[in-house]
Amino acid sequence: MTWRAWAEDEACAIRRAGRWRTVRDLDGRGPRGTLADGRPVVSFASNDYLGLTSHPAVIAAAQDAAGRWGAGAGSARLITGSRPIHSRLESALAEWKGVEQALLFSSGFAANLGVLTALGDPDVLVCSDERNHASIIDGCRLARARVAVYRHVDLDHLDSLLTAAERAIVVSETVFSMDGDTAPMAELADVCRRRGALLVLDEAHGVLGPYVDPSGDVLLVGTLSKALGSVGGFVAGPAPFVELLRNRARSFIFTTAMPPADCAAALAALCVVRSAEGEALRGRLRRHLELVAPGRRAPIVPVVLGEEERTLEASEWLLARGLLVPGIRPPTVPPGSCRLRVTLSAAHTDEEVSRLLAALDALWTSQPNARPA
Ligand SMILES: Cc1ncc(COP(=O)(O)O)c(C=O)c1O
């Protein structure tokens, strides 16, 4: 069989399973834009939780930095690609998280790969929550460590896996990206302390918490691409760990440094996040969330519809009402749990949220099981 025929066969199998994906351009800024056919839509599926991708101070900082340092860094950080803005951003991130040091990566994905591969080896047991993100799963695979997957937020299961381990890492998201539920932070930290395990927490979606106590052997993985409105990732924690990552994490060492403009954007966004304006934006986001899904703690509202076809139909139905929420299908979520992953942003207007709510109410009336608990 030729490679071309093989690729066509593989693509056919994905199509037959109802899992074919295409890129859809949204021409706009923030949640509003037009599709290629000219239809105006409001997106309810982005991770720009605070609307900082379009904040004037964030855009201005990126423009200034591009003017001063150019469009790209030109090389890896450890060669000649490090600019003062990289170090400034790392210091600001460490201070924000209340830890000694932070290290930038070109994405949150690269940060998870970096931390797990730098710390894992065949003598290490990595325990990973079964709903962790693909970047954590791939980090575990690449780490050459033994890997044990524990049932979702099941601390008894985790504890039992740790009994026989001498050196262990426990890795979890703080807010799970596809379900919007949260990990029990204090209890996780407690299990790790008792068992002497290192805790790695991915806070990618933790815009509204939960709070992570940074004391002890905890490494925080973060992204600049969601609430901080830019692109890039970081690992933050005690100096010995971060210094080791700087010398060992291959996804940090062997790649070009983040563009200075993206660092400057993230730094300006961080200033907003830590200001009274940031508090007001989070308040607005919480109010939107309380309207759409009262009692939930993260601005991710899963509408689980089961099979691919039903999910795509629901997505098209929303699109006909000007609401863009693409269907999420395997391998992003387990088979049979296809969903609309509705996300909210402080950038949404009250009217847009009311429109979403009316549409979701109609969906939930026809499919009551899809209403999140
Ligand atoms: C939990 C989690 N970790 C890491 C990432 C990767 O972050 P980035 O988009 O910065 O690569 C994502 C992205 O969706 C995520 O949901």
Ligand as a Chemical Component Dictionary entry (heavy atoms), coordinates in Angstrom:
data_LIG
# 
_chem_comp.id                   LIG 
_chem_comp.type                 NON-POLYMER 
_chem_comp.pdbx_formal_charge   0 
_chem_comp.three_letter_code    LIG 
# 
loop_
_chem_comp_atom.comp_id 
_chem_comp_atom.atom_id 
_chem_comp_atom.alt_atom_id 
_chem_comp_atom.type_symbol 
_chem_comp_atom.charge 
_chem_comp_atom.model_Cartn_x 
_chem_comp_atom.model_Cartn_y 
_chem_comp_atom.model_Cartn_z 
_chem_comp_atom.pdbx_ordinal 
LIG C1 C1 C 0 -5.338 21.367 31.317 1  
LIG C2 C2 C 0 -4.536 21.888 30.168 2  
LIG N1 N1 N 0 -3.199 21.882 30.267 3  
LIG C3 C3 C 0 -2.426 22.345 29.281 4  
LIG C4 C4 C 0 -2.971 22.829 28.130 5  
LIG C5 C5 C 0 -2.081 23.323 27.045 6  
LIG O1 O1 O 0 -1.968 24.710 27.121 7  
LIG P1 P1 P 0 -1.513 25.540 25.853 8  
LIG O2 O2 O 0 -2.731 25.816 25.047 9  
LIG O3 O3 O 0 -0.880 26.754 26.426 10 
LIG O4 O4 O 0 -0.526 24.687 25.120 11 
LIG C6 C6 C 0 -4.350 22.865 27.970 12 
LIG C7 C7 C 0 -4.938 23.401 26.723 13 
LIG O5 O5 O 0 -6.051 23.306 26.395 14 
LIG C8 C8 C 0 -5.156 22.377 29.018 15 
LIG O6 O6 O 0 -6.489 22.371 28.916 16 
# 
loop_
_chem_comp_bond.comp_id 
_chem_comp_bond.atom_id_1 
_chem_comp_bond.atom_id_2 
_chem_comp_bond.value_order 
_chem_comp_bond.pdbx_ordinal 
LIG C1 C2 SING 1  
LIG C2 N1 SING 2  
LIG C2 C8 DOUB 3  
LIG N1 C3 DOUB 4  
LIG C3 C4 SING 5  
LIG C4 C5 SING 6  
LIG C4 C6 DOUB 7  
LIG C5 O1 SING 8  
LIG O1 P1 SING 9  
LIG P1 O2 DOUB 10 
LIG P1 O3 SING 11 
LIG P1 O4 SING 12 
LIG C6 C7 SING 13 
LIG C6 C8 SING 14 
LIG C7 O5 DOUB 15 
LIG C8 O6 SING 16 
# 
